[in-house]
Amino acid sequence: MNRILIAEDEERIASFVEKGLRANGFTTTVAHDGDTALDYALTGGFDLLVLDIGLPGRDGFTVLRQLREARATLPVIVLTARDSVRDTVAGLEGGADDWMTKPFRFEELLARIRLRLRTAARAPEVTVLRCGDLGLDLRTRRARADGRTVDLTAREFVLLELFLRHPGQVLSREQILSHVWGYDFDPGSNIVDVYVRALRKKLGAQRVETVRGMGYRLPSE
């Protein structure tokens, strides 16, 4: 059974879409603001996102951008009242898979959702992320380094996955906090440094580089 995330702040529209999808055999979850939508979408627990642009908190464009920056492959259908060519082009170039304008016919939305789910199902699923001899199995949530299997805590797993999806890229503490903890954290906190040290202890001190004044990086070679 496919799981659909509906990011829509208008109760009437959210309820209409949710009821229609459930009647057609889908499991649905509604997020009424952009922050909640992004947090849900990054869990990996959904098969498709129906995304409004005019959300409170993070708007839909920001949600979409941050999803794609996190290398999330979740199919996204934008459902919005914005109908300008500029907005449509910005959405599609920003990583949306489809764009529909309100008012809309539910039958058309349903057809587009089914099409995107069929397309996604044909794509090979990545189950192991690799960088050199470092690997992370997304199913067992275990890492392998230097021929050893390494057990990780839930936060360590998400942190290592973030690094492996962005090899060679410097990630700031703010980016890491937003992705791993999902909310604004005290910028004076050293929680990121604590978890990086934990990863180094388990995987090897050379695995994560400190880029002074900028953040951390997983060497790509």
VENCOR-V500158 format. One record per backbone hydrogen bond with DSSP energy under -0.5 kcal/mol. NH is the residue of the N-H (numbers start at 1). CO is the residue of the C=O. Records with the same first field share a line. If there is no record, write none. Layout:
NH: CO + CO
This chain:
4: 2 + 27
5: 48
6: 4 + 29
7: 5 + 50
8: 6 + 31
11: 9
14: 10
15: 11
16: 12
17: 13
18: 14
19: 15
20: 16
21: 17
22: 18
23: 19
24: 20 + 21
25: 22
26: 21
27: 2
29: 4
31: 6
34: 56
37: 33
38: 34
39: 35
40: 36
41: 37
42: 38
43: 40
44: 41
45: 40
47: 3
48: 3
49: 75
50: 5
51: 49 + 77
52: 7
55: 53
60: 53
63: 59
64: 60
65: 61
66: 62
67: 63
68: 64
69: 65
70: 66
71: 68
72: 67
75: 47
77: 49
78: 76 + 98
79: 51
80: 100
88: 84
89: 85
90: 86
91: 87
92: 88
93: 89
94: 90
95: 92
96: 91
97: 76
98: 76
100: 78
102: 80
108: 105
109: 105
110: 106
111: 107
112: 108
113: 109
114: 110
115: 111
116: 112
117: 113
118: 114
119: 115
120: 116
121: 117
122: 118
123: 119 + 120
127: 125
129: 136
131: 134
134: 131
135: 133 + 144
136: 129
137: 142
138: 127 + 136
139: 127
141: 137
142: 137
143: 150
144: 135
145: 148
148: 145
150: 143
152: 141
157: 153
158: 154
159: 155
160: 156
161: 157
162: 158
163: 159
164: 160
165: 161
166: 162 + 163
167: 164
168: 218
169: 166
171: 216
172: 170
176: 172
177: 173
178: 174
179: 175
180: 176
181: 176 + 177
182: 177
183: 177
189: 186
194: 190
195: 191
196: 192
197: 193
198: 194
199: 195
200: 196
201: 197
202: 198
203: 199
204: 200
207: 204
209: 217
211: 209 + 215
212: 210
214: 211
215: 211
216: 171
217: 209
219: 207 + 217
